Amino acid sequence: MINTIPYVKRLNAMTNRERFINTMEYTSVDKVPNHEVGVWQQTIERWSSEGVCPYGMHWDWFTGEERFEMDAREFIPVNYDMMPPYERKVLESTERYEIFQDANGIIRKALLEGTVRGQRLSMDQYLKFPVETPEDFKELRKRYEAKLTARYPAQWETLYKKHWTERDHILVLGKNVAAGGFYWRAREWMGTENLSLAWYDHPDLMHEMMEFYADFTIEVSRPILEQVDVEYFNLSEDLSMKNGPLLSPNTFRTFIKPHMERLVSFMKSNGVRYVTLDTDGNPETLIPDFLDIGIDLLWPLERASGMDPLYLRKKFGKSLRLAGGVDKRVLATNKQSIDEHLELLRPVIEEGGYIPQVDHLVPPDVSFDNFCYYMDKKRTLLGG
């Protein structure tokens, strides 16, 4: 069961963990948590040209960065992926692009120009996916055996359990996108276009996939949650585009909702305090269903898709916690615009239940000087 942490009245003595929970519970804090997602590899390259030593900072900002006083989070590295993965192999290569099979069995065409340390400047073209028929999914399932010791850190009960139990910092089950999500996994197995048709052409298969994902995720999570409670578990879904979700509310309710509700219920009854949901784009029409299921927090609130934290708080109230909502496009402009943009967020920051951060990775059109200015101004707001 969830361990109840008493809210701290001596605000200057708050721990990282207490600060996060109090923010989520709309209770007084010494400061709001300082979180960010990270940067493009191309951004690191730009900032290096501006005098930043790339070896002088941690670039996994989910776990924090001291230079910007980001709050630390620890992610239990549970492996929810295929075991074994598909063999990565290059099928065709030219000076401009390569066609390859990735670890998920997807055949992709990737533009090489502008690639920095494996990160592309543009999305790959997806040519073929491992699941095209119900028979293909039966084969794919064999790569998702839940009860494998290798899914967990070696000797975790001996080396980590005491550390996790006695922590003062935020502890998260699984890395950010480690577990994926219901829509995320189905798209990974079938591709967006094929998945969009499969809800109608292969409903039995889709019911099977959603049930399987819930069962598998529960069983992989169970050994950890039997011994350790965590602050949150994240469902990475990416089920929406700029103008709305990639599936209708009715399709979501028919296929995904019953199993997502079952998974969220398991998590919360086994020591997970909050369940968060990550999707780019605009999922607004599905938010009532998310809340009905028991989702606590939505992020990263992509501003280019109209996801305004103040609007969302006014419409859905305090039952929907929020994170993100800082427009990365504004950071590429000027300091006055950054000031004005952050000031608009002040009311919802002060109300609680909201952690402002850039609405995805920081892109390479943002200078290091502008980003430092943004972080300085944001820290002032967080401690206001």
HUSUL-V288426 format. One record per residue. N is the residue number from 1. SS is DSSP state (@ for helix, = for strand, . for the rest). Layout:
n	ss
N	SS
N	SS
//
This chain:
n	ss
1	.
2	.
3	.
4	.
5	.
6	.
7	.
8	.
9	.
10	.
11	@
12	@
13	@
14	.
15	.
16	@
17	@
18	@
19	@
20	@
21	@
22	@
23	@
24	@
25	.
26	.
27	.
28	.
29	.
30	.
31	.
32	.
33	.
34	.
35	.
36	.
37	.
38	.
39	=
40	.
41	@
42	@
43	@
44	@
45	@
46	@
47	@
48	@
49	@
50	.
51	.
52	.
53	.
54	.
55	.
56	.
57	.
58	.
59	.
60	.
61	@
62	@
63	@
64	.
65	.
66	@
67	@
68	@
69	.
70	.
71	.
72	.
73	=
74	=
75	=
76	=
77	.
78	.
79	.
80	.
81	.
82	.
83	.
84	.
85	.
86	.
87	.
88	.
89	=
90	=
91	=
92	=
93	=
94	.
95	.
96	.
97	=
98	=
99	=
100	=
101	=
102	.
103	.
104	.
105	.
106	.
107	=
108	=
109	=
110	=
111	=
112	.
113	.
114	.
115	.
116	=
117	.
118	.
119	=
120	.
121	.
122	.
123	.
124	.
125	=
126	=
127	=
128	=
129	.
130	.
131	.
132	.
133	.
134	@
135	@
136	@
137	@
138	@
139	@
140	@
141	@
142	@
143	@
144	.
145	.
146	.
147	.
148	.
149	@
150	@
151	@
152	.
153	.
154	.
155	.
156	@
157	@
158	@
159	@
160	.
161	@
162	@
163	@
164	@
165	@
166	.
167	.
168	.
169	.
170	=
171	=
172	=
173	=
174	.
175	.
176	.
177	.
178	.
179	.
180	.
181	.
182	@
183	@
184	@
185	@
186	@
187	@
188	@
189	@
190	@
191	.
192	@
193	@
194	@
195	@
196	@
197	@
198	@
199	@
200	@
201	@
202	.
203	@
204	@
205	@
206	@
207	@
208	@
209	@
210	@
211	@
212	@
213	@
214	@
215	@
216	@
217	@
218	@
219	@
220	@
221	@
222	@
223	@
224	@
225	@
226	.
227	.
228	.
229	.
230	=
231	=
232	=
233	=
234	=
235	=
236	=
237	.
238	.
239	.
240	=
241	=
242	.
243	.
244	=
245	=
246	.
247	.
248	.
249	@
250	@
251	@
252	@
253	@
254	@
255	@
256	@
257	@
258	@
259	@
260	@
261	@
262	@
263	@
264	@
265	@
266	@
267	@
268	@
269	.
270	.
271	.
272	=
273	=
274	=
275	=
276	=
277	=
278	=
279	.
280	.
281	.
282	.
283	.
284	@
285	@
286	@
287	@
288	@
289	@
290	@
291	@
292	@
293	@
294	.
295	.
296	.
297	=
298	=
299	=
300	.
301	.
302	.
303	@
304	@
305	@
306	.
307	.
308	.
309	@
310	@
311	@
312	@
313	@
314	@
315	@
316	@
317	@
318	@
319	@
320	.
321	=
322	=
323	=
324	=
325	=
326	=
327	.
328	@
329	@
330	@
331	@
332	.
333	.
334	.
335	@
336	@
337	@
338	@
339	@
340	@
341	@
342	@
343	@
344	@
345	@
346	@
347	@
348	@
349	@
350	@
351	@
352	.
353	.
354	=
355	=
356	=
357	=
358	=
359	.
360	.
361	.
362	=
363	.
364	.
365	.
366	.
367	.
368	@
369	@
370	@
371	@
372	@
373	@
374	@
375	@
376	@
377	@
378	@
379	@
380	@
381	@
382	@
383	.
384	.
//
